[in-house]
Amino acid sequence: MLYISLEPRDAAMLTSLLEKVKDKTDHFLGYPVSKDFDYSELMPFLQYPMNNLGDPFVDSTYAVDSREMEKEVVAFFASLFRAKQDDWWGYVTNGGSEGNLYGLYLARELHPKGMVYYSESTHYSVQKNLHLLNMPNIVIRSQENGEIDYEDLAHTIRMNRHMPVIILANAGTTMTEAKDDVGKIRQILKDMAIQHHYIHVDGALSGTINAFLNPRPAFDFADGADSIAISGHKFIGSPMPTGVVVAKKSHRDRIARSVAYIGSVDTTITGSRNGHSPLFLWYAIKKLGMEGFRKRVQHSLEVAAYTEQRLKEIGLDAWRNPNAITVVFPEAPACVRAKWQLASENGRSHVICMPNVTKEQIDALIEEIVAAEEVVAV
């Protein structure tokens, strides 16, 4: 194919965009995205149309793919989340929202007459997914820290106990990184003798982190989950949004459908899937290893503790959930929120101490908060 050089105006637009992206990447603390990655060794793969069509565990007639890497990525997370050795399956998604959509889709196919329960602190995309799937649902109160209110959950299920129960639990809510206890939820279902149920866990940010915490939160397959979704571009880091969903294979088998055109099985949401994302995740997992993951978690926890302390030192009522890397505090001045891209809601802002966040960045943020408040005071 013959390519002609860009017009000067278009080339200038590209240069301007690159400068903007570099600057904005240096100054964001309010969103859970890791930027400390180096995938330069994988750049040659960008020359090829890699597409992981269909089920990653079933060969396809389309062979320009990264299926072998994808299978290893899914196996890594299945082990991390303590799935039964002979009963797990999954694939690399476009992000946590797609993973949640898949989990809810599985739940609907298993329990077509089920009622979905989720807390008011749940990510906004869940409501959209429920609308797309046309699933009846009830919002449960949250506790002050963002965790689901177990009493309200039990009371609401009791009122609808004639229906199968589908739970969307959070392993790290959007604003406060609260973690719903899957063990407690399972106990509620057991106490009420609910036989037909499904628990999907949205672990977009904290799912990966939780596996390295001590004490370990109750969130995975051993605790009672039926499926778990995480975002790969968050704690691990990726140049494009990505994620992983892991589910019980026995559930997946209920919806599998053979497609002659691709010579594979249709078990995913999108069909055609990015073949580069699994490659990035595989590379990061191999380079980091378990010890590398532990160090990333420890660094984030240390910076989070430092951030909470520094905010308190300047008189702000900062707090965080146990073993969380998200620090919540009263809404920062508008100029500070804009520069550091701090997400804010209901009068509160937060800083998410991803592995790339440093104490020096936190010090700079603190200085600007103090300066901005002094200007307001004058």
C-alpha positions in Angstrom: 0.0 0.0 0.0 1.3 3.4 -1.0 1.3 6.0 1.9 1.7 9.7 1.2 3.3 11.9 3.9 0.9 13.8 6.1 0.1 17.4 5.3 1.9 19.9 7.6 -1.3 20.8 9.4 -2.0 17.1 10.1 1.5 16.4 11.2 1.3 19.4 13.6 -1.9 17.9 15.1 -0.2 14.7 15.8 2.8 16.5 17.4 0.4 18.6 19.5 -1.5 15.5 20.6 1.7 13.7 21.7 2.7 16.8 23.8 -0.7 16.9 25.4 -0.7 13.2 26.2 2.7 13.4 27.7 1.8 16.4 29.9 -1.6 15.0 31.1 0.0 11.6 31.8 2.5 13.3 34.2 -0.4 14.8 36.1 -3.1 12.4 37.0 -3.7 11.0 40.4 -7.4 10.5 40.5 -7.9 7.6 38.2 -6.7 4.0 38.6 -4.4 3.7 35.6 -0.8 2.5 35.8 1.6 4.3 33.5 5.0 2.7 34.6 5.2 0.2 31.8 7.6 -0.4 28.9 6.4 -2.6 26.1 8.9 -1.4 23.6 10.1 -5.0 23.0 6.6 -5.8 21.7 6.4 -2.9 19.1 7.2 -5.2 16.1 3.8 -7.0 16.8 1.9 -3.7 16.0 2.7 -4.4 12.3 0.3 -7.3 12.3 -3.5 -7.7 12.4 -3.7 -9.8 15.5 -7.2 -11.0 16.3 -8.1 -13.6 18.9 -11.4 -14.6 17.3 -13.8 -16.6 19.5 -12.9 -18.9 22.4 -9.2 -18.6 23.3 -9.1 -22.3 24.2 -10.5 -23.5 20.8 -8.4 -23.2 17.7 -9.7 -20.9 14.9 -9.0 -20.9 11.1 -7.8 -17.3 11.7 -4.3 -17.9 12.9 -2.8 -14.4 13.2 -3.4 -14.4 17.0 -1.9 -14.6 20.5 -4.1 -17.4 21.8 -1.3 -19.2 23.5 -0.4 -16.1 25.5 -4.0 -15.4 26.3 -4.5 -18.9 27.7 -1.5 -18.4 30.0 -2.9 -15.0 31.2 -6.3 -16.5 32.0 -4.5 -19.4 33.8 -2.5 -17.0 35.9 -5.6 -15.2 37.1 -7.6 -18.4 37.6 -4.8 -19.5 40.0 -4.5 -16.1 41.6 -8.3 -16.2 42.3 -8.2 -19.8 43.6 -10.5 -21.3 41.0 -11.0 -25.0 41.1 -8.3 -26.7 38.9 -10.7 -28.4 36.6 -13.5 -25.8 36.5 -12.3 -22.5 35.2 -12.4 -20.6 31.9 -12.0 -17.0 30.8 -10.7 -14.6 28.2 -9.0 -11.2 27.8 -11.6 -8.5 27.5 -11.7 -4.8 26.5 -11.8 -3.8 30.2 -13.7 -4.3 33.5 -17.0 -3.2 32.1 -17.0 -5.9 29.5 -16.0 -8.4 32.1 -19.0 -7.4 34.3 -21.3 -7.6 31.3 -20.0 -11.2 30.7 -20.5 -12.2 34.3 -24.1 -10.8 34.3 -24.8 -12.5 30.9 -23.7 -15.9 32.3 -25.9 -15.3 35.4 -28.9 -14.4 33.3 -28.5 -17.5 31.1 -28.2 -19.7 34.2 -31.1 -17.9 36.1 -33.4 -16.3 33.5 -35.8 -15.3 36.2 -33.2 -14.0 38.6 -33.1 -10.7 40.5 -29.8 -8.7 40.5 -28.7 -7.0 43.7 -25.8 -4.5 43.9 -24.9 -1.5 46.1 -25.4 2.1 45.4 -21.5 2.5 45.3 -21.2 0.2 42.3 -19.6 1.5 39.1 -22.0 3.3 36.8 -21.4 0.8 33.9 -23.3 -1.9 35.8 -26.6 -0.1 35.4 -25.9 0.2 31.7 -25.1 -3.5 31.5 -28.3 -4.5 33.3 -30.3 -2.3 30.9 -28.6 -4.0 27.9 -29.4 -7.4 29.3 -32.9 -6.4 30.4 -32.3 -7.9 33.9 -34.5 -6.8 36.8 -32.5 -5.3 39.6 -32.6 -3.7 43.0 -30.1 -1.2 44.4 -28.9 -1.9 48.0 -27.8 0.8 50.5 -24.1 1.3 51.0 -22.4 1.8 54.3 -20.5 5.0 55.0 -17.3 3.5 53.7 -18.9 2.4 50.4 -19.2 -1.3 51.4 -22.6 -2.9 50.8 -25.1 -2.9 53.7 -25.5 -6.5 54.5 -28.6 -6.0 56.6 -30.4 -4.2 53.8 -29.2 -6.9 51.4 -30.6 -9.7 53.6 -33.9 -7.8 54.1 -34.4 -7.2 50.4 -33.5 -10.7 49.4 -36.0 -12.0 52.0 -38.7 -9.9 50.4 -38.0 -11.5 47.0 -36.7 -15.0 48.0 -39.0 -16.7 45.5 -36.6 -15.5 42.8 -33.1 -16.7 42.0 -30.5 -14.3 43.5 -27.8 -12.7 41.4 -25.2 -10.6 43.3 -22.9 -8.0 41.8 -20.2 -7.7 44.5 -17.5 -5.1 44.5 -13.8 -5.8 45.1 -13.0 -2.1 45.3 -15.7 0.5 44.7 -15.1 3.5 42.4 -14.7 6.3 44.9 -13.6 4.7 48.2 -12.2 1.2 47.1 -14.6 -0.5 49.5 -14.7 -4.3 49.3 -17.9 -6.3 49.6 -17.3 -9.5 51.7 -18.3 -12.5 49.4 -18.1 -14.8 52.5 -20.8 -12.7 54.3 -22.9 -12.7 51.2 -22.7 -16.4 50.8 -23.7 -16.8 54.5 -26.8 -14.7 53.9 -27.8 -16.9 51.0 -27.2 -20.0 53.1 -29.1 -18.7 56.1 -32.1 -18.1 53.9 -31.7 -21.4 52.1 -31.5 -19.7 48.7 -30.6 -22.6 46.3 -30.4 -20.8 43.0 -27.8 -18.0 43.1 -24.9 -16.5 41.3 -22.2 -14.1 42.5 -20.1 -12.0 40.1 -17.3 -9.9 41.5 -16.2 -6.6 40.0 -12.5 -6.5 40.8 -11.6 -3.9 38.2 -8.9 -2.3 40.4 -8.7 -4.2 43.7 -9.2 -7.8 42.4 -5.5 -8.2 41.5 -4.4 -6.3 44.7 -6.6 -8.3 47.0 -4.7 -11.6 46.1 -1.5 -10.1 47.7 -3.0 -8.7 50.9 -2.7 -10.1 54.4 -5.4 -10.6 55.6 -6.8 -11.6 52.3 -10.3 -10.1 51.6 -13.1 -12.6 50.9 -13.7 -12.0 47.2 -12.6 -15.0 45.0 -13.8 -18.4 43.9 -12.8 -20.1 47.2 -15.0 -17.6 49.0 -18.0 -18.3 46.7 -17.6 -16.2 43.6 -18.9 -17.6 40.3 -17.0 -15.2 38.1 -14.5 -12.3 38.5 -13.6 -9.4 36.2 -10.5 -7.3 36.5 -9.0 -4.4 34.4 -5.5 -5.0 33.1 -4.7 -1.4 32.3 -5.3 -0.4 35.9 -2.9 -2.1 38.4 -0.7 -3.8 35.7 -0.7 -1.1 33.1 -1.3 -1.2 29.3 -1.2 1.4 26.5 -4.9 0.4 25.7 -7.8 -0.5 27.9 -7.9 -4.3 28.6 -9.1 -6.7 31.2 -9.7 -10.4 32.1 -12.8 -12.3 33.1 -12.6 -15.7 34.8 -15.6 -17.9 35.3 -16.5 -21.4 36.2 -16.1 -23.5 33.0 -19.3 -25.4 33.9 -21.2 -22.1 33.6 -19.5 -21.2 30.3 -20.4 -24.6 28.8 -24.1 -23.6 29.1 -23.8 -20.8 26.5 -21.1 -22.1 24.1 -22.1 -22.1 20.4 -20.1 -23.4 17.4 -19.5 -21.0 14.5 -18.4 -22.6 11.3 -17.2 -19.4 9.7 -14.3 -18.9 12.2 -13.9 -22.6 13.0 -14.2 -21.9 16.7 -16.8 -21.5 19.5 -18.7 -18.3 20.2 -18.3 -17.8 23.9 -17.2 -14.2 24.3 -19.1 -10.9 24.1 -17.3 -9.3 21.1 -16.3 -12.2 18.9 -13.4 -10.4 17.2 -11.0 -9.5 20.0 -7.8 -7.5 20.3 -4.9 -9.9 19.9 -2.4 -7.4 21.2 -3.9 -6.9 24.7 -3.2 -10.5 25.8 0.4 -10.1 24.6 0.9 -7.0 26.8 -0.6 -8.7 29.8 1.4 -11.9 29.3 4.6 -9.9 28.9 3.9 -7.9 32.1 3.1 -11.1 34.1 6.3 -12.8 32.9 8.5 -9.8 33.6 7.0 -9.1 37.0 6.4 -12.5 38.4 4.7 -13.0 41.8 7.4 -11.1 43.6 7.1 -8.2 41.3 3.3 -8.0 41.9 3.9 -8.1 45.7 6.4 -5.2 45.4 3.9 -3.1 43.4 1.2 -3.7 46.0 3.5 -2.9 48.9 4.7 0.3 47.2 1.1 1.5 46.6 0.1 0.8 50.2 3.1 2.7 51.5 2.4 5.7 49.3 -1.3 5.6 50.2 -0.4 5.7 53.9 1.9 8.6 53.3 -0.8 10.4 51.3 -3.3 10.0 54.1 -0.8 11.3 56.7 0.2 14.3 54.6 -3.4 15.4 53.9 -4.2 15.1 57.6 -1.1 17.3 58.4 -2.6 20.1 56.4 -5.9 19.8 58.3 -8.0 17.7 55.9 -10.2 14.9 57.0 -8.5 12.2 54.9 -9.2 8.5 55.3 -9.0 5.2 53.4 -10.5 1.7 53.8 -8.3 -1.0 55.3 -5.4 -2.0 53.0 -6.8 0.4 50.3 -4.6 2.5 47.9 -7.4 5.0 47.5 -7.3 8.0 49.8 -10.5 10.0 50.2 -10.6 13.7 51.4 -12.9 16.8 51.2 -13.2 18.0 47.6 -10.0 19.7 46.4 -10.1 23.2 44.9 -11.2 23.3 41.2 -7.8 24.3 39.9 -6.1 21.4 41.7 -8.8 18.9 40.5 -8.3 20.0 36.9 -4.5 19.8 36.9 -4.2 16.5 38.7 -7.4 15.0 37.2 -8.9 14.2 40.6 -12.2 12.4 40.4 -14.8 14.0 42.8 -18.3 13.1 43.9 -20.6 14.3 46.7 -18.1 16.8 48.0 -15.2 14.3 48.1 -12.1 13.8 46.0 -9.7 10.9 46.0 -6.1 10.1 45.1 -5.5 6.6 43.9 -1.9 5.6 44.7 -1.1 3.4 41.7 2.4 1.8 41.5 3.7 4.7 39.5 2.7 7.3 42.0 5.6 8.7 44.1 5.8 10.6 47.4 7.3 13.5 45.5 4.1 13.7 43.4 2.1 13.7 46.6 4.2 16.5 48.1 3.6 18.6 45.0 -0.1 17.9 45.2 -0.2 18.9 48.9 1.7 22.2 48.1 -0.8 23.1 45.4 -3.8 22.3 47.7 -2.4 24.6 50.4 -1.6 27.3 47.9 -5.1 27.2 46.4 -6.8 27.3 49.7 -4.7 30.3 50.8 -5.8 32.1 47.7 -9.5 31.3 48.5 -9.0 32.5 52.1 -7.6 35.9 50.9 
